[in-house]
Every structure is written in C-alpha cells, then in structure tokens.
C-alpha cells in the first residue's frame, strides 16, 4: 500500500526476516509491570481474541521514502489483525499490511527524555509525528507513573487534541469499549500508580489476584452465612428443648399437687 504525506511517500512493508532489531534495555522496571497489568485485565475479562493484538515494546513499522521506521510503544492495542501461523513469531507489526492501525498507543514517561512529545519531521521522525501523521493513531496516551498523571490525545482533523477526563478522572477508549484511568495501590511487589480499565457502568475490571481474593471473600461469606444458619437452627432447637422441659416440669408440679 502507498500513501503520501507532504515530503514523505509512505509504504507499508513487512519487516525482513533477517532484519536485526535493536535490543535496548527497558528504561524502568515499572514499565513492563504496568504494561503487563493492562493486558492481564483484558485477558481475564475475555476481551482479547485471536484477531486482536496487544503488545508492549513491539516495533510498529512504516517505510518512508524507502527507509524503514520502527517505533516501539510501551503499549498498544489493535482491534483487528490478520492471523499468523502457529509456527510464526510476531517480530513486528506493519499496519495496513497485517491489520488495522492501532486503536491506541501509550508511552510511559521515564527519568530520561525518550521523545514522547517529539514532532520532528526529518528522518527518523519523532514519536509524536509518527503516531499522529504517519500512523494516524486515534488515541495517544502519555502516562507519568511517578507523578500519577496522564495525558490523553485524540486525533481530530489530523491533529492530536488534549482530552479532558470525565468526572471520575477517566477517559473513554471507544475501540476498546472501556474507560482508561489511573489507580493507586499495590500489585505484587510494586506500590504506586497504575493504569486500569473500567466498564461502561463504572465497575473496575479486576486483576487475577483480585479475582482470587474476591472469590475467597465470597466463600468466606457463604461459610459464615451457613455457620450463622446452623447456629440459628441450634439456638431454636435449644429453645424448643428448654420450652419442653418447662412444660414437663410444670406438668410434674401439677401432678404433685393433684396427688396431695
């Protein structure tokens, strides 16, 4: 496929099998944890199907004037992708060739400037320019896990516009069908700010450990309810026995009086 953007001619070509990808270290231990937690929720909620793609630090490819450009967002979601064979390993993703444009891309800020706001147009283009002008991704989110702040931009007339959250501080992500927001707490050994999903009713979707804890609490509640019911039955039995004993004692007294 061929497109034109100002000075660039854009083509969508598959990454060559022998292409050597950069092996850059993760900038923060928090980044893969936050990305994995976002995916985990979608999986457990049954929202990830074979035709959808969720990935972190996987290269998204476009070819500009014959030169390959690869950007690897910290997290992205694609609503519809072409299937690959069980023997294949997805080394990268080329929109319009392998499936749709990502519905949302996310970048997690780190201590060093990684160019999340870069609109540099000369080769190689900056992330902002690549997502907005080359890929034209509908939603671009930038998350600061240290400060617990997030900016969400929506593509409008070819330009990203900063969005305002709803009254609960969340953003509706249309193609995912969920709200995205910030939550503070602990998961595993990390305590801090996380990104999480909420459904249309405002119900927060749970992680696996939370589902396990929820089930444990439900079992405890059921056990306590059964114990309370058994205790009530036992109390009623004891009350009946006490009443019967009183009747028998009264009858014995009456018989004794009659005998006199």
N, C-alpha and C positions, 0 to 999 in steps of 0.2 A: 504494500500500500504506500501511496505517495501523497504528501501534503506540502504546503508551502507556508512559511511564516516569515514574512519580511525578508531578511537576508538569508534565512535557512531554508533548505529543502529537506523535509523530514521523511524518512522511510522507516518502516518497521520490519526489522530483520532479526532472525533468530541468532542468538549468541553462538558462535562457532564452538563445536565440541572441544576443540583444543585450546580455546581461549583461557588464559591464565588469569583468574580473578584475584584482586587484591585481598590479602589476608591481614586486615587491620585488626588490632586488638580492640575489644569493647572498651569504651571510654569510662564506663561506670558499671559496677556490679548491679546497681539498681535497674539499669535499662532493660536487660533481659528478663529480670523478675517482673517488671511492670508489663512488658510485652506478653510474657507467658501467661500472666494473670488475666489479661484481656481476652486472650484466646480461650483459656480454660473455661471462662464463664459461657462463652458462645457454644463451646463443645457440649458442656453439661446441659445447656438449655436446648440442645438439639437443633441449633441454628447453623451448624456447619455441615454442608452436604458436599458430595463429590464434585459438584460443579462450581463450588465456591473456593476461593483461595484466601487464606490469612497467613501472613508471613512477616517476619522481622529480620532486618538486615539482609534481605534478598534483593539482588540487583534488579532494578527496572530499567529496561533498555530502550533506547531510541537512537537512530542513526541520523546525524545532522551533516548534510553535505558530504556524505560518505564516511564520516567519522563517528565512531561508536561512543555514545554517552551512557554511563551507568550510574544511577543513584540508588542507594540502598536505604530506604526509610527505616526508622526504628520500628514501625508497624504499619501495615496497610491491609486493606480488605477489598477483594474483588468479588462482585456479585455473581459473575458467570465466566468460567474459563473452559477451554477445551480440555478433554481428558487426556491423560498421558498413560502409557502402558505401565503395568506393574514393574517392568524391568527398568523403566526410566527414573532418573532422579532430576528433579527440577533445580537446575543450577541458577536460573534467572527467569525473568518474566518479561515478555515483549507484548505490550498492549496492541490491540487491533490485529495481531497475528495469532496470539494464543488465547485471546479472550478480550473482555471489556477493559476499558480504562478503570483503574482503581476508584472505588466509590469514596474512599477516604485514605489519606496518608497522614501519619503522625511522626513528629520528630520530638525527641526528649532532650531538653537542654542539658548541657554538661558544663563543667567548670571552664572548659575551653570553647572558644567560638568556633562552631562547626559550620557556620554559614547558613543556618536555617532561614535567615532573612535576606540572603544574597539574591539580588535581581540582576547579577552580572550576565550580560547577553553574549559576550565574546566567548569563544570556545576555550575551555569547557564551561558551560553556563552554570550559574549558581542554582542552588536548590529551589529557591522561591520561583525563579524564572522557569526552571524546568517543570515544576509541578503546575504552575499557573498557565504558562504559554505553550509549552511543548506537549505535556500530557493533558493539560486542562482537567485536572482532578477536581471534582465538585467541592470537596471539603478538605481543607488543610488545617490540622491541629498542631499547635506547638505547646508542649507541656513542660513546666518547670517543677520537677519533683521535690526540689529543696524548698522552694517558696510556697508550693501548693497552689500554683496559678496556671491557668490555661487560656490560650487564645485560640479561637476557632474562626477560620475564614471560609467564606462561601464564595464560589465563583459566580459572578454576576456581570453580565455583558463583557465577559472576557477578562475581568479583573477580580482579584480577591477583595472581599469586603469583610471587615471585622463584624462578627455576630455578637448579639447580646444573649446571655443565658436567660432561661425562664426564671420564675420566682424562686425555684428551688436550686438555682445555680447550675442548671444542666442544659445540654444542647441536644436537640432532636436531630438524629442522623437518619435521614429518610430512607436511604437504600439498605441500611442495616435494620431499620424498623425498631430502633431503641434510642433511649436517651443516653448520652455520654456525660459523665460528671466526675468530680473529684471526691474521694472518700479518704478519711484519715483513720488509721488504725494499724493493726498488726496482722501480717500473714507470714507464717513460717518464722524466720529469724529477723525479718525486716519490719520495723515500725516506722511509719511515715505516711506520706501522701501517695495515693494510688488512683488510677483511673478505673472507673467501674461503669457497668451498664444498668439501666433501669427500664422497665417496660412502660407501655403507654399509661398504665394505671398508677405509675409511680412506685411500683414494687421493685426493690433492688434484687437483681439476679445474684445468686449465691455461688461462692467457690465450693469446691469439693469438700474441704474440711468443714465449711459452714453447713453444708447439707448433711454431713455426718453428725455434726453437733445438733442440728435441728431434729434429725431422726432420733438421736439419743434422748433429747429432751421430750419428744413425743412419747417415746417408750416409757420414760420415767413418769410422765403424766398419766399414761394409761395404767402403769403399775400402781401408782399412788391412788388412782381412781378405783381400781379393783380392790386394793387394800382397804380403802375407805368404805367401799360397799360391803366387803366381808366383815369389817368392824361394825358397820351398822346392823348387819344381819345378826352378828354375835350379841350386840347390845340388845336387840329386840328379843333374841332367844332368852337372854338372861332376865330381861324384864318380864317375859311370859312366865319363866320359871319362878321368879320372885312373887308374881301375882298368884300363881297356882299354889305356891307354898303358903301364902297368906290365906287363901281360901281354905286350904286344908287345915291350917291352924285354927281358923275361925270355926270350921265345922267341928273340929275336935273339942273346942271350947263349948260349943253348943251342945254337943253330945254329953260332955261332962256336966253341964248344968242340968240337962234333962235327966240324967241319972240321979241327981240329988232330989 
